Amino acid sequence: MKLYVGNLSFDTTENDLQDLFEQHGAVSDVYLANDRTTGRSRGFGFVTMNDDAQANAAMNAFNGKEVHGRTLTVNEARAREERPRQFSGSRR
């Protein structure tokens, strides 16, 4: 199950997320969203856990919990919506 983790402190690292969620089971993947221009954290990420029961336990434990001074939002990630491509420059 892939979990969305929002309202993260900008100082949170992928290792921090992995360590936190491993309290409830094995973590198979962690992704922390960064701004393309600045490289700075965008304050959200995704944690993938292969066991749904462990993922649900983590979601229940951490949704609304304060971590690094921020109250986390944790829920099951939704499929990414298709967005129209943005074209730059003129089209000929």
Secondary structure, DSSP 8 states (H G I E B T S, - for coil): -EEEEES--TT--HHHHHHHHTTSS---EEEEEE-TTT--EEEEEEEE-S-HHHHHHHHHHHTT-EETTEE-EEEE------------S---
